[in-house]
Amino acid sequence: MMYNELIDKKCKLAVIGLGYVGLPLALEFAGKVSVIGYDINEARLEKMRNGVDPCGELQSDAFENRDIEFTSSLERLSKANFYIVAVPTPIDEHNKPNLNPLLAATESVAKVLKRGDYVVFESTVYPGCTEEDCLPLLEQISGLKCGVDFKIGYSPERINPGEKVHTLPNTIKIVSGCDDESLDVIAKVYELVVKPGVHRAPSIKVAEAAKIIENTQRDVNIALMNELSIIFSRIGINTYDVLEAAGTKWNFLRFYPGLVGGHCIGVDPYYLVHKAAEKKYHPQIISAGRFINDTMGGYIAKKLVKRLISLGVGSVGSKYLVLGITFKENVADIRNTKVMDIVNELKDYGCHVDVTDSRADSAEVEKIYGVKLVDFYKLPKNYYDAVIVAVAHDEYKNLDEDFYKSLVANVPNAILADIKGLYRNRIKDMDYWSL
């Protein structure tokens, strides 16, 4: 049985794609079984071989005492018998699913697939993708038949970048398989590294759907908070004050307004929208939520330009400082960050915009977005007309008003825009605004 052979290290487990999902998974398994970590990026692989997580999420001790080989070689990958595919599933410029990374990884596995092997997909996809898009590729290239020669399954990732509590080992994992036998084996394999155990979904499509609605639900709820913030701004009340009051009711759900970027909440709902359209249905609530969240960056920029003009400062040539460019707090990841929507909108108004971030890699930001970060510790004094705290990194939380007053040129006619409400009721002399 595959499970016993993995335990006895008579066969190997491979993780394909060693990003923020694949690397933690590979290292956890490497504490129990023999693992091959496969990725096509040699520069990243070299960092891992030296005990460095390119994503900056894991400490060096996570690599210690692990039975793992990092490789970009298909020949080495062929030594495995249990394959887990954990590559990104982004969207294109038209918000359509981009399956190229997933299909390329599937092709790689298909080239080395053997009789008796298992292939489990973790990448977030629309219901049906594993069996309708990936499986035919596996069979076509390998010449093998699923259910007869090899088995497939789906176990959606539940990695949350920056999360220190709900991590892989202590979060229930959904598993599914192409038949009862594969479901049992896949469940037992994942139970090696997931302490609370697994939930056995009745089908691969159910497991795919469960994953995609986890993020869709959050997206829609945050969109509601963002829409409420727009309404409350017009009424002249603070959204966080309202949410604090409403939160005293025992069953009130605690969601907050903000920018929704990254590679999960800001992407996954589009996969479900795509599948729904394929089935001749237009999902109205999901699409509306996506529209609201995708336009919040532009809304924030326009709101601040108008507010600055009302304080007697023109838009053209006005100077803004943006704190934070990562897609969420306490991570270094800048992929699909909606902070750039604010930056670009302000530039369209003729504003000068400086960006700083205590966690993002400056070279990466410049390469991807063409923005050169300003050193947080060398910010100019008495210079800006407005400061936007866009990302709630821990190191920003204890900054006081005196710090921000030292950066701006005109108190009280200088704005502190606090997107996440970090400084609510703490700003007295500057013009304070939050969602």
Helices and strands as residue ranges (DSSP letters): H 2-7, E 12-16, H 22-29, E 35-38, H 42-49, G 60-63, E 68-71, H 74-77, E 80-85, H 100-112, E 118-121, H 129-129, I 130-134, H 135-142, E 151-154, G 168-170, E 173-177, H 180-191, E 198-200, H 204-235, H 239-246, H 268-278, H 284-294, H 296-310, E 319-323, H 339-348, E 352-356, H 362-369, G 376-378, E 386-389, H 394-397, H 401-407, E 415-418, E 431-433
